[in-house]
Amino acid sequence: MAYDVIIIGIGGMGSAAAWQLARRGQRVLGIERFDIPHAMGSSHGVTRIIRLPYYEDPAYVPLLRRAYALWRELEAATGERVLHTHGSLDGGPEEGEVFQGALASARLHGLPHAVLTGAEVNERHPGYALPPGLRCVFQPEGGYVMSERAVVAHVRAAQAAGAEIHARERVLGWEARPGGEGVVVTTDRARYEAGRLVLAAGAWMADLAPLLQGLAVPERQVLAWLQPQAPDLFTPERFPVFNLETEEGRYYGFPVVEVPGFKFGRYHHRGETMPAESMRREVDAEDEALLRAFAARYFPQGTGPTMALRACIFTNTPDEHFLLDHHPAHPQVVLASPCSGHGYKFCSVVGEVLADLATGDGSTRHAIDFLRLGRLRGQAPEGRAPPH
């Protein structure tokens, strides 16, 4: 075989897998349809939140701890700082899913944390104007990852370890040889052979692996950057990242970093699902109005002129947990769609998991059984329900 492993998709997850495989001495080919980095998928927009008291499921916390360690390893290997920790807030109504889930996760795993009322948050972090009765879990190790810089850093590290990375090359199809004996990948430039294949193509996963139709559904997402009227209240040191459950929906946000604006978005923004090829990438007045209304209520000092509006893509599973597993019909093929709007922070550790699954006997020391494909079989819906 010309290569040990081919990776299709060199975004957040694929770039991390390329490094992890190459540093193990694997002959790696990474193929990316767009630029590296690019703004067509799920990894652009400068920053992504990282937070430890995971309300979605405490089983993610061990993966997160390893993710932190691997982000630091990447920084040491490349000299590029990608992980910034200034604290995180997970909150909402006292009996709400986000607050109760984050609190349970912090207690179960012994994470340092503080429980704050909305009034206490506002006093400590005056950029916030939360309802006084809201409850939040503050965790000091939360923060953000520089998402595009991290993709570039992973690619540089992979190349330094011997990986071959091709950008602007579109995959036309792949074929698994019988008996698990390798794969053939055909692109618009060439035909390649390898022992194993990793599919990490984000919103294009169901196009490359039809068994994921209805199980990996692309959704349009929009982020806003607004210039604060009081910029000193929105610096990383004074403004922790947030994940808030409110009357208007669940929102997330960041301090001012690189782009001259306070960044935030609404999970499942307007509930628009569509194929990646026809994703609506332009941003309209309704997108902006929805986001500005939220900022006006909860962050009134952050509602100056709009600095940027950008669309990106979530790729959702029916239960909104990740998908990490071997292809059920082709054990030499690994499926990676750890998205559903909360996957980027895990890129570093997912890269390690994918390297495990694509080498040796395909086992991993990481506890990922709750993320395997079997749980989703027979659950493909016709489309997402509107956000609640």
N, C-alpha and C positions, 0 to 999 in steps of 0.2 A: 504494500500500500504506500502511496506517496505521503500520506499523513496518518497520524494516529487518530486525531480528532479534528473534525470540521465543526465550527460554530457558525450558525446562521443568525445574524443579528448582533451587532457590536454596539449596543447601547449600554445601559447600566449593568444589567446582569451578564450579558455576553462578554463585555470587556473584562469583567471580574473573573469570569470563567477562563478566559484566554490566559490571563496572568497565572491563575492557580494551576492550570494544566501545563503551561510552558515552564513554570518554575519546578515542576516535577519531572522535567525532561521529556515531556510529550511533544511530538511534532504536530504543531497546531496551525490550522488555517482558519482565520476569521473572515467572514464575508458580510459586508454591510452594504445595503442597497443605496443609502444616502451618504452624506458626509460624516466625518468623525470630528467633533460631535455634530449633531444636526437638530433641527427644530420640528421634525415631522412626527415624532413619537411621544414618549412619556418621560424623557429625561432632561428636557430643557427648562429654562426659566430660572437659572442661576442657583437656586437653593431647594433643598428638600428637608423636611422635618425629620429629626431622629428623637425618639422618646422611649424611655425604659418601662414605665408602669403601664403595660399594654392592656388597654381595656378590652380589645378584641378577643383575646384569649391569653391567659398567663403562660401557656405553652410556648409563646413566642419569645419570652424573656431570655431563656438560655441562648437562643439564636441571636438575640440582640447583644447580649454580652460578648459573644464571639465576634459579632459584627464590629463592635467598638474596637476590639483588639486588632482586627484585620484592617480597619481604616487607619489605625495608627501604624501598622506595619507598612501599608501603602505609602503613608507620608514619609516614613523612614527610608523606604526604597527609592522614592522619587524626589524628595525634597519639596513636594507640593503639599501645602496645608489644605486639607479638605474637610476636616471635622472641627466644628466650633461648638463649644458647650457653654451656654450662659443660662441654662434652665428652661424648663417646659411647664406648661399649665394644661391639665386635662380636667375639664369641668362641665357643669351643667346643673340641672335641678338635683337636689339632694338625693332623691330616689331614682335619678336617671341612670341610663346605661353607661354613659361615659364616666361620670364621677364614681359610681359604685364599682364599675369594672376596673378602673385605674387604681382605686384604693385597695381592692382585693388583690390585684396583681402586685402592688407595692408591698403589701403586708406578707403575701405568700412568699415572695422572693427576698424579703428583708432589704428592700431598697430604701435608702435615705429619702425621706419625703416630709412634707408639711401639708396639713389640711388647712385651707384658707377660705374664708367667706369672700364673696364678691367685694364687700367693702374693704377687707384687708388687702385684696389684690390691688384695688384702686389706690390705696394708700401707699403700698410698696412700689407700685408701677403706675404712675399717674397718666400714662398713655391710655390705660384701660378705663372704662366707665361701665363696669358690670353691675347688674342688679345686685343690691346688697346681700340678698339671701342666696345667691348662687353659691355652689360649693366647688372648690378646685383642689386638685392634688398638684402641688409644686414639687418638681423633682430636679435637683441641681445639675444632673448630668445630661439633661435634655439639651437640644440645640438644633443645629442644622448641618447638612452636608452640602458642599459646593458641587452640585450635580454634574454640570458639564465639565468642570475641572477634574472631577473624579473619573469620568469616562476617559478623558485624555490621559490622566495619570495611569489608569489601568492599562490602556493601550501602550503607552510608553514602556511600562514595566514589562508587559508581555513581549513587546518587540525586543527589549533588552535581553530577555530570557530565551529568545530565538523564535518567537511566534511570527507567522506571516499574516499580515492583515491587509485585506483588500477592501477599499471603499468604492462607492459608485459602481457596484457590480450587483446586478439583480439576479436572484435565484429563480430559475424557471421551474425546477422540480427536483425531487430526490427519489432515490430508489434504494430499498434495503435488500441486500442479497439474501438468498434463502439460508436458513439455519443460523442466522445471526452473524454471517460471515462478511461484515463490512457494509459500506454504503457507497453510492455514487451520487454526486450532486452536480447538476447541470445549471450553468448560469448563462447570461447573455454574452459571456466572454470565453468560457472554457468548460471542460468537464473534469471533475476531480473525484478521486477515490480516497477513502479513509476507513479505518477500522470502526470508528464510532462517530455519531452525529449528535450535536446538541442544538435543539431548536429553541432559540431565545429571541423570537421575532416580535415580541410585544403584541400590538394590535393586529398584526398579520399572522398570528399563530394559527387561527382556524383555517386560513388560506393554505398554510403549509401542512397542517395536520387536520384533515377534515373531521376526524372523530371529535374535535373540540368545537364543532359548530354548536352554538347555543351554550357552550360551557366556557368560552372565552370571548366575551361580547364587548366590542369597542364602544366607548361612550365619550362624547364631547365634554371637555372640561375647560373652564375659563378662569384665569387669574388676573387680578388687578393690582397695579402699583399706584398708590395715591401719595402725593407730596404732603407730608404732615405740616400743619400750621405751627406746631411746636416740635421741630426736628430733634431736639435734645431728649425728648421723651421716647423716641423710637430707635435709639441706638441699641446695638446688641447687648451692651452692658446693662441697660435699663428696661429692656423690653423682651421678656422671655417669649419663645414661640408658644402658640396656643392651639388647642384642639377643643372646641367648645360646642356643646349641645345647647341650642337656643330655640326659642319659639319659631324662628324662621328656618331652622334646619341645623345641620352640623357644619361648622366653619373652622378653618384653620388659617394661621397667619404667622408672619415673620417680622423681625425688625428691618430697618433699612440696611440693605447689603448690596453694594455695587450699583444697581439701578436706583436712581434718586427717588425712591418711594417705599412706603409701607406696603408689603405684599400680603394678599390674602385671597381666599377662595371658598366656595361652598362645595362640599362633597356632593356629587351627582347633580351638578350645577342646575341644569334644566331638564335632566332626565332624557337627553337626546342620544339614542343609540343608533349606530349606522355602521356599515362596513368601513374599514380603514381607508379603502380606495376612494370612497366618496365622503370622507369626513369633512364637515363644514369647518373650515379653518378661519374664516373671517369672523370678526367680533362686531356685534351690533349694539344699538342703543339699549335694547332690553337687557343684554348681558351686563352692561355697565350700570344701569339703573338698579338691578337686583343687588349688585355688590355694593354700590354706594349707599343704598338704604341700610344695609347691615352696618357699614362703617359709621354712618351718621348716628346710629343708636348706641353702639358699643365702644366706638373709638372716635369720638367727635373731634379730637385734636389731630386726627389723621385723615381728614377729608378734604384736603386741598386739591389742586388741579390733578387730573389724571396724568400719570407719567407713562404708563404702558398698560396695554390689555393684550393678553396672549392666550391662545387656545392650545390645549394639549389633549392627550388621550388617556383615559382610564381603560383598562381591559378587565372586565369583571367576570368572576365566576358566580354561580348561583348563590353560594353562601358567603361570598366575598373573602374567602381565604385563598391562599396561594395554591398553585398547582406545581408540584415538583415530583417527577416520577419518570420511570421508563415507559416507553410506548408499549401498550399491552400486546401488540402483535409483533413488535420488533425490539428485542431487548437491547440491541446496539444503538438505539435511538433514545435520547433523553429529552423530555418535555419540560420547559421552564416558562411558566406564565405567572410569576409571583407579583401580580399587580393588584387589581381591585382598588387602586387609589392609595395603597399604603405600603407599597413594596420597596421603594427606592432605598430607604434606610438600611435594608437588609442586603443590598447588592454585594457587599464584600463577603458576607458569609454564604450567600446563595452561590457565589462563584466557587467557593470551597465545596459546597454540597454538590454542585454540578460536576466538578472535577472528580469527586468521589464516585458519583453515579456513572461517569464516562470512563472509568479506569478500573483495572483489576476485576474483582467479582461484582462490581457495581453497588456494593454496600456503602453505607456512611455511618459514622459515629453519631451524627446529629439526629435528634429525635424529630423526624419529619413525617411520621405515619399519619398525623392529622392533616397533612397537606397532600397526600397521595391521591391519585386519580380515582381509585375505587369508590371513594365516598360520593363522587359526582355522577357515576354512571346512572342513566335513567332520569337525570334531573335537568336536562336541557330545556329551558323555557323558550317560548316563542320570542320573548323580549323582556326587558327589565320593566318592573313596575315603576311608576313615577316615584321620585324621592318623597320621603315622609318627614 
